[in-house]
Amino acid sequence: MLALLAALLLADPVADGKVVILQGTIETKAEADAEYKPLKVGDTIDAGNLIRTGAGSKAIIELAGGVEVRLNEQTEIHLEAARKILIKKGRMMVKVPKGPPPPFELRSEHHPMKTDGCVADLSYQPRVPNGAPATGYYMVLEGSVKAFARNFQPVIFPGFVASAFGTQLNTPDSVRNGSMDTEWVHSLLVEQGKVTEETQNRAIELVSILSRQAENDPAEAALRSLGELAAPEIARWLSRSTLETQVVRRKAAARALSDSATLKSAALLAGLLTHPEAQVRVLVGAGLARIAGKDLGYNEAYWKGDKLEAGQKAWEEWVKQNAK
C-alpha cells in the first residue's frame, strides 16, 4: 500500500499537458488569472487552464494517456479537465488513442461531443455580436465522435464532417480529401521529423488526386508542404506507376519530390534514375544536383538520352559517399 501511494505521489498529474512542438507563440492562464503567460517547449499546462496561440503560430500539446492536441494559429481552448477540452475559437486536431479510460470529451459552445478514440479536426468561430451566428465544422478522420444537439445526436464516422450554425447541427457530409483539408498540420508534422503511418497515408492520399487540377494544383502544394516526409511514398509510387493515363501525375509527383527532397532521401532519387520516362529522370536528376550543389557532369540533356549507365553509377557512388 505504501509503495502504491508513493508511486501515485511521484507520478505526473494526469491533468497536466506539455508543449512538445511550438511554432511561434503559445500562452496559458488559469481562469482566475488576469494575464496570460508565454510557454515554451517542455512547459507543462494544468487542467483548468486556458490556452491560446498567436497569429501565425501553431503548437502540439501532449496530454496524459497519449492524447495529442494540435493547435492552429489564433486558436483558444480550455483544458477543462484531463479528458475534456472546450474549443472557444479557432481550429485544432485531436488524436485520442483507444483505450480503457472513460470517453474523451470535446465541445464547442453549443455542441458537446464524446469519443472512445479518434482523430478529429475541429473548427469553431463564436457568434459575431449583431452579426453572423457561431459556426463549427467537426471532421473525423479516424475512429468516431458522437455529437449532441437538441433533438439530434449524430455519430460522425471517419471521412465525414458535420457543420454547425448557432445551435443547429447538420447531418454529416463526406469529406472531400482529409489530407488536403487538414494541410494546416503539415508544418507541425515536418517539425516532428518522423515518417509515420499518418505521413505515409497523407502522401498516398495526395498522390492519388495529384494533377486533377491543371493549374495551381492544391494537391501538389499540399504534398510539397509535407516536405521530406512524403519522399518515401512518392518514390515508391513513381517506381510502380506505368499507366499511360498517369504521365501528368508522374511529372507532378517527380517535381514535388525533386524540389523537397534532402540528403536523407538522395538514395530514393538516385534509384529513380533508371525510370523509363525521361521527364522523371530529368526531374530527379535536377533534384540530386540541387542537393549536391553540382550535377556531376550529367545535365538535363543527358537524362533525356538512352545511354544512362555512367550517370546512374556516378550518382550511386556519390550517394554512398555522402548520404550516410
Contacts in CASP RR format, 6 or more apart in sequence:
PFRMAT RR
TARGET T0000
AUTHOR 0000-0000-0000
METHOD contacts of the structure
MODEL  1
MLALLAALLLADPVADGKVVILQGTIETKAEADAEYKPLKVGDTIDAGNL
IRTGAGSKAIIELAGGVEVRLNEQTEIHLEAARKILIKKGRMMVKVPKGP
PPPFELRSEHHPMKTDGCVADLSYQPRVPNGAPATGYYMVLEGSVKAFAR
NFQPVIFPGFVASAFGTQLNTPDSVRNGSMDTEWVHSLLVEQGKVTEETQ
NRAIELVSILSRQAENDPAEAALRSLGELAAPEIARWLSRSTLETQVVRR
KAAARALSDSATLKSAALLAGLLTHPEAQVRVLVGAGLARIAGKDLGYNE
AYWKGDKLEAGQKAWEEWVKQNAK
12 64 0 8 1.000
13 46 0 8 1.000
13 47 0 8 1.000
14 64 0 8 1.000
14 65 0 8 1.000
14 82 0 8 1.000
15 46 0 8 1.000
15 47 0 8 1.000
15 48 0 8 1.000
15 64 0 8 1.000
15 81 0 8 1.000
15 82 0 8 1.000
16 44 0 8 1.000
16 45 0 8 1.000
16 46 0 8 1.000
16 47 0 8 1.000
16 63 0 8 1.000
16 64 0 8 1.000
17 44 0 8 1.000
17 45 0 8 1.000
17 46 0 8 1.000
17 61 0 8 1.000
17 62 0 8 1.000
17 63 0 8 1.000
17 64 0 8 1.000
17 79 0 8 1.000
18 42 0 8 1.000
18 43 0 8 1.000
18 44 0 8 1.000
18 45 0 8 1.000
18 61 0 8 1.000
18 62 0 8 1.000
19 26 0 8 1.000
19 39 0 8 1.000
19 40 0 8 1.000
19 41 0 8 1.000
19 42 0 8 1.000
19 43 0 8 1.000
19 44 0 8 1.000
19 45 0 8 1.000
19 59 0 8 1.000
19 60 0 8 1.000
19 61 0 8 1.000
20 41 0 8 1.000
20 42 0 8 1.000
20 60 0 8 1.000
20 61 0 8 1.000
20 62 0 8 1.000
21 41 0 8 1.000
21 58 0 8 1.000
21 59 0 8 1.000
21 60 0 8 1.000
21 188 0 8 1.000
21 191 0 8 1.000
21 192 0 8 1.000
22 39 0 8 1.000
22 40 0 8 1.000
22 41 0 8 1.000
22 57 0 8 1.000
22 58 0 8 1.000
22 59 0 8 1.000
22 60 0 8 1.000
23 56 0 8 1.000
23 57 0 8 1.000
23 58 0 8 1.000
23 59 0 8 1.000
23 187 0 8 1.000
23 188 0 8 1.000
23 191 0 8 1.000
24 53 0 8 1.000
24 54 0 8 1.000
24 56 0 8 1.000
24 57 0 8 1.000
24 58 0 8 1.000
24 59 0 8 1.000
25 38 0 8 1.000
25 53 0 8 1.000
25 54 0 8 1.000
25 57 0 8 1.000
26 38 0 8 1.000
26 39 0 8 1.000
26 51 0 8 1.000
26 52 0 8 1.000
26 53 0 8 1.000
26 54 0 8 1.000
26 57 0 8 1.000
26 59 0 8 1.000
26 71 0 8 1.000
27 36 0 8 1.000
27 37 0 8 1.000
27 38 0 8 1.000
27 39 0 8 1.000
27 51 0 8 1.000
27 52 0 8 1.000
27 53 0 8 1.000
27 54 0 8 1.000
28 36 0 8 1.000
28 37 0 8 1.000
28 39 0 8 1.000
28 45 0 8 1.000
28 49 0 8 1.000
28 50 0 8 1.000
28 51 0 8 1.000
28 52 0 8 1.000
29 35 0 8 1.000
29 36 0 8 1.000
29 37 0 8 1.000
29 49 0 8 1.000
29 50 0 8 1.000
30 46 0 8 1.000
30 48 0 8 1.000
30 49 0 8 1.000
30 50 0 8 1.000
31 48 0 8 1.000
31 49 0 8 1.000
31 50 0 8 1.000
31 78 0 8 1.000
36 50 0 8 1.000
36 52 0 8 1.000
39 45 0 8 1.000
45 51 0 8 1.000
45 61 0 8 1.000
45 79 0 8 1.000
46 79 0 8 1.000
47 79 0 8 1.000
47 80 0 8 1.000
47 81 0 8 1.000
47 82 0 8 1.000
48 78 0 8 1.000
48 79 0 8 1.000
48 80 0 8 1.000
48 81 0 8 1.000
49 78 0 8 1.000
49 79 0 8 1.000
50 76 0 8 1.000
50 77 0 8 1.000
50 78 0 8 1.000
50 79 0 8 1.000
50 88 0 8 1.000
51 61 0 8 1.000
51 71 0 8 1.000
51 76 0 8 1.000
51 77 0 8 1.000
51 78 0 8 1.000
51 79 0 8 1.000
52 74 0 8 1.000
52 75 0 8 1.000
52 76 0 8 1.000
52 77 0 8 1.000
53 59 0 8 1.000
53 71 0 8 1.000
53 72 0 8 1.000
53 73 0 8 1.000
53 74 0 8 1.000
53 75 0 8 1.000
53 76 0 8 1.000
54 73 0 8 1.000
54 74 0 8 1.000
55 73 0 8 1.000
55 74 0 8 1.000
56 73 0 8 1.000
56 74 0 8 1.000
57 73 0 8 1.000
57 74 0 8 1.000
58 70 0 8 1.000
58 71 0 8 1.000
58 72 0 8 1.000
58 73 0 8 1.000
58 184 0 8 1.000
58 185 0 8 1.000
58 187 0 8 1.000
58 188 0 8 1.000
59 70 0 8 1.000
59 71 0 8 1.000
59 188 0 8 1.000
60 68 0 8 1.000
60 69 0 8 1.000
60 70 0 8 1.000
60 71 0 8 1.000
60 188 0 8 1.000
60 192 0 8 1.000
61 68 0 8 1.000
61 69 0 8 1.000
61 71 0 8 1.000
62 68 0 8 1.000
62 69 0 8 1.000
63 69 0 8 1.000
63 79 0 8 1.000
63 82 0 8 1.000
63 83 0 8 1.000
64 82 0 8 1.000
65 97 0 8 1.000
65 101 0 8 1.000
66 97 0 8 1.000
67 83 0 8 1.000
67 94 0 8 1.000
67 95 0 8 1.000
67 96 0 8 1.000
67 97 0 8 1.000
67 104 0 8 1.000
68 94 0 8 1.000
68 95 0 8 1.000
69 77 0 8 1.000
69 85 0 8 1.000
69 92 0 8 1.000
69 93 0 8 1.000
69 94 0 8 1.000
69 95 0 8 1.000
70 92 0 8 1.000
70 93 0 8 1.000
70 94 0 8 1.000
70 95 0 8 1.000
70 185 0 8 1.000
70 188 0 8 1.000
71 77 0 8 1.000
71 91 0 8 1.000
71 92 0 8 1.000
72 90 0 8 1.000
72 91 0 8 1.000
72 92 0 8 1.000
72 184 0 8 1.000
74 89 0 8 1.000
74 90 0 8 1.000
75 87 0 8 1.000
75 89 0 8 1.000
75 90 0 8 1.000
75 91 0 8 1.000
75 92 0 8 1.000
76 87 0 8 1.000
76 88 0 8 1.000
76 89 0 8 1.000
76 90 0 8 1.000
77 85 0 8 1.000
77 86 0 8 1.000
77 87 0 8 1.000
77 88 0 8 1.000
77 92 0 8 1.000
78 85 0 8 1.000
78 86 0 8 1.000
78 88 0 8 1.000
79 85 0 8 1.000
80 86 0 8 1.000
80 105 0 8 1.000
81 105 0 8 1.000
83 101 0 8 1.000
83 102 0 8 1.000
83 103 0 8 1.000
83 104 0 8 1.000
83 105 0 8 1.000
84 104 0 8 1.000
84 105 0 8 1.000
84 106 0 8 1.000
84 107 0 8 1.000
85 92 0 8 1.000
85 94 0 8 1.000
85 105 0 8 1.000
85 106 0 8 1.000
85 107 0 8 1.000
86 107 0 8 1.000
86 108 0 8 1.000
86 109 0 8 1.000
87 106 0 8 1.000
87 107 0 8 1.000
87 108 0 8 1.000
87 122 0 8 1.000
87 124 0 8 1.000
88 109 0 8 1.000
88 124 0 8 1.000
88 126 0 8 1.000
89 124 0 8 1.000
89 125 0 8 1.000
89 126 0 8 1.000
90 123 0 8 1.000
90 124 0 8 1.000
90 125 0 8 1.000
91 121 0 8 1.000
91 122 0 8 1.000
91 123 0 8 1.000
91 124 0 8 1.000
91 184 0 8 1.000
92 121 0 8 1.000
92 122 0 8 1.000
93 119 0 8 1.000
93 120 0 8 1.000
93 121 0 8 1.000
93 122 0 8 1.000
93 182 0 8 1.000
93 185 0 8 1.000
94 104 0 8 1.000
94 106 0 8 1.000
94 118 0 8 1.000
94 119 0 8 1.000
94 120 0 8 1.000
94 122 0 8 1.000
95 118 0 8 1.000
95 119 0 8 1.000
96 104 0 8 1.000
96 115 0 8 1.000
96 117 0 8 1.000
96 118 0 8 1.000
96 119 0 8 1.000
96 120 0 8 1.000
97 117 0 8 1.000
98 116 0 8 1.000
98 117 0 8 1.000
98 143 0 8 1.000
99 116 0 8 1.000
99 117 0 8 1.000
103 114 0 8 1.000
103 115 0 8 1.000
103 116 0 8 1.000
104 114 0 8 1.000
104 115 0 8 1.000
104 116 0 8 1.000
104 117 0 8 1.000
104 118 0 8 1.000
105 112 0 8 1.000
105 113 0 8 1.000
105 114 0 8 1.000
106 112 0 8 1.000
106 113 0 8 1.000
106 114 0 8 1.000
106 115 0 8 1.000
106 120 0 8 1.000
106 122 0 8 1.000
106 145 0 8 1.000
107 113 0 8 1.000
108 122 0 8 1.000
108 124 0 8 1.000
108 134 0 8 1.000
108 136 0 8 1.000
108 164 0 8 1.000
109 124 0 8 1.000
109 126 0 8 1.000
109 134 0 8 1.000
110 134 0 8 1.000
110 149 0 8 1.000
110 164 0 8 1.000
110 166 0 8 1.000
110 167 0 8 1.000
110 169 0 8 1.000
111 138 0 8 1.000
111 147 0 8 1.000
111 148 0 8 1.000
111 149 0 8 1.000
111 164 0 8 1.000
111 169 0 8 1.000
112 147 0 8 1.000
112 148 0 8 1.000
113 138 0 8 1.000
113 145 0 8 1.000
113 146 0 8 1.000
113 147 0 8 1.000
113 148 0 8 1.000
114 145 0 8 1.000
114 146 0 8 1.000
114 148 0 8 1.000
115 143 0 8 1.000
115 144 0 8 1.000
115 145 0 8 1.000
115 146 0 8 1.000
116 144 0 8 1.000
117 142 0 8 1.000
117 143 0 8 1.000
117 144 0 8 1.000
118 140 0 8 1.000
118 141 0 8 1.000
118 142 0 8 1.000
118 143 0 8 1.000
118 144 0 8 1.000
118 145 0 8 1.000
119 140 0 8 1.000
119 141 0 8 1.000
119 142 0 8 1.000
119 143 0 8 1.000
120 138 0 8 1.000
120 139 0 8 1.000
120 140 0 8 1.000
120 141 0 8 1.000
120 145 0 8 1.000
120 156 0 8 1.000
121 137 0 8 1.000
121 139 0 8 1.000
121 141 0 8 1.000
121 181 0 8 1.000
121 182 0 8 1.000
122 136 0 8 1.000
122 137 0 8 1.000
122 138 0 8 1.000
122 139 0 8 1.000
123 135 0 8 1.000
123 136 0 8 1.000
123 137 0 8 1.000
123 138 0 8 1.000
123 139 0 8 1.000
124 134 0 8 1.000
124 135 0 8 1.000
124 136 0 8 1.000
124 137 0 8 1.000
125 134 0 8 1.000
125 135 0 8 1.000
125 136 0 8 1.000
126 134 0 8 1.000
127 133 0 8 1.000
127 134 0 8 1.000
127 166 0 8 1.000
133 165 0 8 1.000
133 166 0 8 1.000
134 164 0 8 1.000
134 165 0 8 1.000
134 166 0 8 1.000
135 163 0 8 1.000
135 164 0 8 1.000
135 165 0 8 1.000
135 166 0 8 1.000
136 163 0 8 1.000
136 164 0 8 1.000
136 165 0 8 1.000
137 161 0 8 1.000
137 162 0 8 1.000
137 163 0 8 1.000
137 164 0 8 1.000
138 145 0 8 1.000
138 147 0 8 1.000
138 156 0 8 1.000
138 161 0 8 1.000
138 162 0 8 1.000
138 163 0 8 1.000
138 164 0 8 1.000
139 156 0 8 1.000
139 159 0 8 1.000
139 160 0 8 1.000
139 161 0 8 1.000
139 175 0 8 1.000
139 178 0 8 1.000
139 181 0 8 1.000
139 182 0 8 1.000
140 156 0 8 1.000
140 157 0 8 1.000
140 158 0 8 1.000
140 159 0 8 1.000
140 160 0 8 1.000
140 161 0 8 1.000
141 158 0 8 1.000
141 159 0 8 1.000
141 175 0 8 1.000
141 178 0 8 1.000
141 182 0 8 1.000
142 158 0 8 1.000
143 157 0 8 1.000
143 158 0 8 1.000
144 155 0 8 1.000
144 156 0 8 1.000
144 157 0 8 1.000
144 158 0 8 1.000
145 155 0 8 1.000
145 156 0 8 1.000
146 153 0 8 1.000
146 154 0 8 1.000
146 155 0 8 1.000
146 156 0 8 1.000
147 153 0 8 1.000
147 154 0 8 1.000
147 155 0 8 1.000
147 156 0 8 1.000
147 162 0 8 1.000
147 169 0 8 1.000
149 164 0 8 1.000
149 167 0 8 1.000
149 168 0 8 1.000
149 169 0 8 1.000
150 167 0 8 1.000
152 169 0 8 1.000
154 162 0 8 1.000
154 169 0 8 1.000
154 171 0 8 1.000
154 172 0 8 1.000
156 162 0 8 1.000
156 172 0 8 1.000
157 172 0 8 1.000
159 174 0 8 1.000
159 175 0 8 1.000
159 178 0 8 1.000
160 172 0 8 1.000
160 173 0 8 1.000
160 174 0 8 1.000
160 175 0 8 1.000
161 172 0 8 1.000
161 173 0 8 1.000
161 174 0 8 1.000
161 175 0 8 1.000
162 169 0 8 1.000
162 170 0 8 1.000
162 171 0 8 1.000
162 172 0 8 1.000
162 173 0 8 1.000
163 169 0 8 1.000
163 170 0 8 1.000
163 173 0 8 1.000
164 170 0 8 1.000
175 181 0 8 1.000
177 205 0 8 1.000
177 206 0 8 1.000
177 209 0 8 1.000
177 219 0 8 1.000
178 205 0 8 1.000
179 201 0 8 1.000
179 202 0 8 1.000
179 205 0 8 1.000
179 206 0 8 1.000
179 222 0 8 1.000
180 205 0 8 1.000
180 206 0 8 1.000
180 209 0 8 1.000
180 218 0 8 1.000
180 219 0 8 1.000
180 222 0 8 1.000
183 221 0 8 1.000
183 222 0 8 1.000
183 225 0 8 1.000
186 202 0 8 1.000
186 222 0 8 1.000
186 225 0 8 1.000
186 226 0 8 1.000
186 227 0 8 1.000
187 225 0 8 1.000
189 196 0 8 1.000
189 198 0 8 1.000
189 199 0 8 1.000
189 202 0 8 1.000
189 226 0 8 1.000
189 229 0 8 1.000
190 225 0 8 1.000
190 226 0 8 1.000
190 227 0 8 1.000
190 228 0 8 1.000
190 229 0 8 1.000
193 228 0 8 1.000
193 229 0 8 1.000
194 229 0 8 1.000
195 229 0 8 1.000
195 232 0 8 1.000
199 226 0 8 1.000
199 229 0 8 1.000
199 230 0 8 1.000
200 232 0 8 1.000
200 233 0 8 1.000
202 226 0 8 1.000
202 230 0 8 1.000
203 223 0 8 1.000
203 226 0 8 1.000
203 229 0 8 1.000
203 230 0 8 1.000
203 232 0 8 1.000
203 233 0 8 1.000
203 234 0 8 1.000
204 233 0 8 1.000
204 237 0 8 1.000
206 219 0 8 1.000
206 222 0 8 1.000
206 223 0 8 1.000
206 226 0 8 1.000
206 230 0 8 1.000
207 223 0 8 1.000
207 233 0 8 1.000
207 234 0 8 1.000
207 237 0 8 1.000
207 249 0 8 1.000
207 253 0 8 1.000
209 219 0 8 1.000
210 217 0 8 1.000
210 219 0 8 1.000
210 220 0 8 1.000
210 223 0 8 1.000
210 249 0 8 1.000
210 252 0 8 1.000
210 253 0 8 1.000
210 256 0 8 1.000
211 217 0 8 1.000
211 219 0 8 1.000
211 220 0 8 1.000
211 248 0 8 1.000
211 249 0 8 1.000
211 251 0 8 1.000
211 252 0 8 1.000
212 219 0 8 1.000
213 219 0 8 1.000
217 252 0 8 1.000
220 252 0 8 1.000
220 255 0 8 1.000
220 256 0 8 1.000
223 230 0 8 1.000
223 234 0 8 1.000
223 253 0 8 1.000
223 256 0 8 1.000
224 230 0 8 1.000
224 256 0 8 1.000
224 259 0 8 1.000
224 260 0 8 1.000
226 260 0 8 1.000
227 260 0 8 1.000
228 260 0 8 1.000
228 261 0 8 1.000
228 262 0 8 1.000
228 264 0 8 1.000
228 265 0 8 1.000
230 256 0 8 1.000
230 257 0 8 1.000
230 260 0 8 1.000
231 257 0 8 1.000
231 260 0 8 1.000
231 261 0 8 1.000
231 264 0 8 1.000
231 265 0 8 1.000
231 268 0 8 1.000
232 265 0 8 1.000
232 268 0 8 1.000
234 253 0 8 1.000
234 254 0 8 1.000
234 256 0 8 1.000
234 257 0 8 1.000
235 257 0 8 1.000
235 265 0 8 1.000
235 268 0 8 1.000
235 269 0 8 1.000
235 271 0 8 1.000
235 272 0 8 1.000
237 253 0 8 1.000
238 250 0 8 1.000
238 253 0 8 1.000
238 254 0 8 1.000
238 257 0 8 1.000
238 272 0 8 1.000
238 275 0 8 1.000
238 280 0 8 1.000
239 271 0 8 1.000
239 272 0 8 1.000
239 275 0 8 1.000
241 249 0 8 1.000
241 250 0 8 1.000
241 253 0 8 1.000
247 277 0 8 1.000
247 279 0 8 1.000
250 277 0 8 1.000
250 279 0 8 1.000
250 280 0 8 1.000
251 279 0 8 1.000
251 280 0 8 1.000
251 283 0 8 1.000
254 272 0 8 1.000
254 279 0 8 1.000
254 280 0 8 1.000
254 283 0 8 1.000
254 284 0 8 1.000
255 283 0 8 1.000
257 268 0 8 1.000
257 269 0 8 1.000
257 283 0 8 1.000
257 284 0 8 1.000
257 287 0 8 1.000
258 269 0 8 1.000
258 283 0 8 1.000
258 284 0 8 1.000
258 285 0 8 1.000
258 286 0 8 1.000
258 287 0 8 1.000
258 290 0 8 1.000
259 287 0 8 1.000
259 290 0 8 1.000
261 268 0 8 1.000
261 269 0 8 1.000
261 287 0 8 1.000
261 291 0 8 1.000
262 291 0 8 1.000
263 291 0 8 1.000
263 322 0 8 1.000
263 323 0 8 1.000
264 323 0 8 1.000
266 288 0 8 1.000
266 291 0 8 1.000
266 292 0 8 1.000
266 318 0 8 1.000
266 319 0 8 1.000
266 322 0 8 1.000
266 323 0 8 1.000
267 319 0 8 1.000
267 323 0 8 1.000
269 284 0 8 1.000
269 285 0 8 1.000
269 287 0 8 1.000
269 288 0 8 1.000
269 291 0 8 1.000
270 284 0 8 1.000
270 288 0 8 1.000
270 312 0 8 1.000
270 315 0 8 1.000
270 316 0 8 1.000
270 318 0 8 1.000
270 319 0 8 1.000
271 284 0 8 1.000
271 312 0 8 1.000
271 316 0 8 1.000
272 280 0 8 1.000
272 281 0 8 1.000
272 284 0 8 1.000
273 281 0 8 1.000
273 284 0 8 1.000
273 285 0 8 1.000
273 303 0 8 1.000
273 308 0 8 1.000
273 311 0 8 1.000
273 312 0 8 1.000
273 315 0 8 1.000
274 308 0 8 1.000
274 312 0 8 1.000
275 281 0 8 1.000
275 284 0 8 1.000
278 303 0 8 1.000
278 304 0 8 1.000
278 305 0 8 1.000
281 303 0 8 1.000
281 304 0 8 1.000
281 308 0 8 1.000
282 300 0 8 1.000
282 303 0 8 1.000
282 304 0 8 1.000
285 295 0 8 1.000
285 298 0 8 1.000
285 303 0 8 1.000
285 315 0 8 1.000
286 300 0 8 1.000
288 295 0 8 1.000
288 315 0 8 1.000
288 318 0 8 1.000
289 295 0 8 1.000
289 296 0 8 1.000
292 318 0 8 1.000
292 322 0 8 1.000
296 311 0 8 1.000
296 314 0 8 1.000
296 315 0 8 1.000
296 318 0 8 1.000
297 314 0 8 1.000
298 310 0 8 1.000
298 311 0 8 1.000
298 314 0 8 1.000
298 315 0 8 1.000
302 308 0 8 1.000
302 311 0 8 1.000
END
